[in-house]
Amino acid sequence: MIGVRTGMLERSWRNKIMNKFRKIKINETLLAGLVIFVVIIVAILFYSISKEKTPLSSSPKSISDTASSLESDNSGRYNTWDAETASSIYFDSYEAMEEYFRKLEEKDLAEYNKAIKGTIVEQVQNIAIPSYLDEEPSVQLQQGKVEVREPKSDEFPDGIFSFGAYLEKDVNSFAIGDFNKDGLNDVAHIIAYTGGGSGMFYNLAIFTNDHGKLKYLTKEELGDRVVIKSVKYNSGLFSVDMITQGEGDNFKGMCCPNVPKTIKFRLENNQLVEK
């Protein structure tokens, strides 16, 4: 009888201990579930708040206002280099960045077309200029640009891009003056060449007036992916203000010009000579 009672007591204590462990396990399961539930609720709230944010490009008052707002938030995924401030401008989306540049281009083009209307600069839009390739003596601009392609083929129905040349169309990209002292207005204009890679090589090109018709005379390269600020002509001296890449520790990459620079030229024997 003593053995039976002892066995019954042991089973009773064992049952009590097992019940406590079961309660602890249940409480741990409930706690884990509660934690998961809270995490899900926080994630849903965060997602809802982020969706309610207004895109940067949704309602810009002006180009300058848009740029200002973009610069104030550097958490965007897309960015571009601003040579004026030597810093990046950030965008919430690729579409916002495209819209920003589209507005800038439209503004510059409208001002440029207004400035050249009725002037001899209109002739430069459809003029013959040197080719980017040595074997081609010249190419003809059409509305300020030309793109040359290799012959079409089955593999490349549009032809492989060879090179392109483009007039820089803003009010600071040209100058008018009598360069050769013949009493007629001549034109200095920025032209950019590319061979299809990332490089964009800016040139100062000179066009002289031959009895009312402009003809190409000469050009001088200014740099790769520089930002042209102004082209001026005064008393035989051409002056180009631009922003170019720094050197040494100040070099940010070819993509990112950050140093102001002025280059001056004179025409000597029909060639631009740096002074």
C-alpha angles and dihedrals in degrees: 000000000000090000092050093049091047090052091048091051091050091051090048093053091044090053092050092051092048091050090053091051090049090053092048091049091049091050091050091051092050091049093050090049091050091052092051090049092052092048091052092049092050091048091051092049092048092050092049092051093048091050090054093058112110115239115247092240097048100098114358114178092206141341092263092049090050093050091048093052092047093051091052093061115054095174094090121120096224125054143170133199119259109204092191093065097022089233141098127270114213130214134195091224143007088249090057090052092050091049091051093053093042091058092047092050093048091050094048093046094050091051092046095050090049092050096050097041110123093005131110089254087080087074091061090066092074105026134126114256135176118282122246086232123067095224093060112068097199146348131207122243115222114199089340101312145067131191119194122202135185118252114291120258140177090262094045108029092178094043126246114289109253105177143321135214124199136182112234100239112205133099092260096055101081145038132202124211147122099275099172100036096244095125094253129109116252128188136232112195138174115242124183123208128196132182093205099273128096093284121102111185115203121209136186105227125193123212119187128205115246105189093318098323121100120227131185113256110169145322141207127206116241102186148288117290094347122155114239113218101176146342117211137175125199132158096342095315125113115205124192119189113197146148115245138175119288124235134237113349089358093061109112096177134280088279093060119058110189110159125083114229137175123206122191127199140182128200110245121170089346092304131108109244119191116235 
